[in-house]
Amino acid sequence: MQAEHPAGEDSGQVDTADVHRAIDEIYREESRRVFATLIRLIGDFDLAEEALHEAFTAAVEQWEEEGIPANPRAWLVSTGRFKAIDVIRRRKTFGASVAEIRSQPASTQPDIEKLDEAHFRDDHLRLIFTCCHPALPPNTQVALTLREVCGLTTEEIATAFLAPKSTIAQRIVRGKAKIRDAKIPYRVPSRSDLPNRLDSVLSVIYLVFNEGYSASSGDDAIRADLSSEAIHLGRVLLDLLPDPEVMGLLALMLLHESRRTARTTADGDLVLLEDQDRGLWDQDLIAQGRQLVERAMASGRFGTYTLQAAISAVHANAASASQTDWPQIVWLYDMLLVAEPSAVVELNRAVAVAMRDKPEAGLELIDAILARGDLRDYSLAHAARAELCRRAGLTAEARAAFREALALSMQEPQRRFLKRRLGQLG
Amino acid sequence: MRFVCLGYADLNRWESMTEGEREAFMEKCFAYDDELRRNGHFVGGEALQGADQAVTLRPRDGRIDVTDGPFAETKEQLGGLLFLEARDLDHAIELMSKHPGATFGPFEIRPANEAINQLLAERDKAIRGSQG
């Protein structure tokens, strides 16, 4: 097709390159939402995936001839559904199993034309909540969400998680089997279940983010993709479900992300928050994060993600570690401890207290946690203790604590950091 | 869809309760079972004697070994089974979350294997039919 016949002109000819570009874009923007609706109509993940691809194949052929329909999404859903019925008919001819016939779509034609934005949004949420159902093991929730909601390939997920492809593939297959066999419903949880079920979705998103953020090993670029995938998912979820904790989580991820380039050296060594070049922090991400924190806090119904984001926002506001509003940070940690008591949060609070008052004050709190028997095997507890001893001038104790931390640490960048610190103590 | 709910209980906690407390607890469980019955969710159930009374058969070298005790030793013992009819897994979770037994120990909810149960039902029917 020639370029002088742009799409929609009287010639009735459609520019193929334009159509292909448009289809590519529709695929990027819409395919997972079309998929989400197809699952509801067809009742089976695998069949919906097959139908989705057949629908796009049909779109390439038909739209080249007839141009792009007014509502491409509805066209794709309708076409996908018919393709699925074809697949079922073909399978039946060859003797399908009971399970396959059970997944047959209702014979009545659903009113696809009447599918409006609200239906698609609901289906998108259904897909997210189903993939993050607490009856599925957490690592299955993660794999399913990346595969089914984000549309990553099994290979991409395996590479990002440094796992064999077969392991990830198996998780996805087993997850889908459990959804089918244990009859995990494809629906948005009821209002009373929503807080619990949302927790599960948020923790999957945060897990994906952290996997991409904690540059423990592997290809950094691929892992950074994982973080941006999580942020994208956070934005999608916030658009679908404007809950304060969704704002809080998105803010937390954006604020962490704003420091990505500052938190490691070119050699991949960790740089502590206080030593980071704050000029490298991404001010645009900080502004977005801060605005979300404020919105979430203003709702008065926020939880632990918002509080963590608020702490991160206080750091983002400060020109240097010493100019940080440490009383505010200690106060936020106090609230976090009420919302979700944990020894790790206590440890972070102790470090903030040390910054607000003096190293000895934080040291006393950390020693109390360790004396209780908590965090004894937690490398960062000993590293924090070592750091405070060093600042308090307790060199011998600092050395012993760094050695303890080193013995417990498994992460290579962290180990290099601890060794450097030990070296500096002489 | 049929779900089998396995109710576990901490035996030490049970032993530490007074007779009155046990009766009150059982009564609460029965009352909720009744509510499930009235709505057509309670298909059946079996209460179990303690794991001390159990015997486990295990295949070994082509023979069947008989040993005392339950198959898995855990702090929580399987105390009873409840057969539940529910729309889907979320519905089963919703129904069993309100069961007083769920406050006492873990409740495992397992979807019944309907394909095998179908075969069982057919065998059952065949034997009954032949016995006339």
Contacts between the chains, C-beta under 8 A, distances in Angstrom:
chain1	res1	chain2	res2	distance
A	98	B	115	7.3
A	133	B	89	7.9
A	135	B	89	6.0
A	135	B	93	7.9
A	181	B	111	6.3
A	182	B	89	5.1
A	182	B	111	4.6
A	183	B	1	5.3
A	183	B	88	4.4
A	183	B	89	5.2
A	183	B	111	6.2
A	184	B	88	7.0
A	184	B	89	4.9
A	184	B	90	7.2
A	185	B	87	7.5
A	185	B	88	4.1
A	185	B	89	6.7
A	185	B	90	5.0
A	185	B	91	7.6
A	187	B	90	7.5
A	189	B	90	7.2
A	190	B	94	7.9
A	193	B	90	7.5
A	193	B	94	7.5
